Amino acid sequence: MLKNYNSMKNGIVIADAGPIISLALVNKLELLDELFDDVRIANAVWEEITRDESNPFVPVIKAYFQDKVCKIKSYNELTFIMDYGESESLILYREIEADFLLIDDKKARNIAENFNVRCIGTLGLLSVAKDKNLITELRPIFLEFLQNKRFYSLNLLNAILEMSGEESIID
């Protein structure tokens, strides 16, 4: 997990599309600036998250990430095992020697971890943000995820809430 020092940031993070959409949904993209020295996304992720102009979060996402987009230099040899955005994110992580990959997709995360990539997911990031007093409650955020069809395990959400001393979500 991230370092537990309130005054210290944690290097460079490469963000994948899923966590970006989840954080934009709950208006928490600024947590990335609070927790990391530098935030980058692969060009394929940019294309993925800005493609649907009808998505109400696209303007916020564009404003936040427009100067954080990086093109990979290498050939993307991972598209046969991961989707395009996830594979470019992993390659970008390696190319710029990032410190973390922010990714939620379980299969892609397992692949990344097999490459010794330090991964954190949206829920882990939010838990760290609460530990550092950057947010006061997780439960309202988790409820908003569920109401907006962000697919997180209810058991996992409840386990995190319990560890944080917050009321569980009834299923």
Secondary structure, DSSP 8 states (H G I E B T S, - for coil): -----TT----EEEE-HHHHHHHHHTT-THHHHHH-SEEEEEHHHHHHHHS-TTSTTHHHHHHHHTTSEE---S--TTTTTS-HHHHHHHHHHHHHT-SEEE---HHHHHHHHHTT--EE-HHHHHHHHHHTTS-S-SHHHHHHHHHTT----HHHHHHHHHHTT------
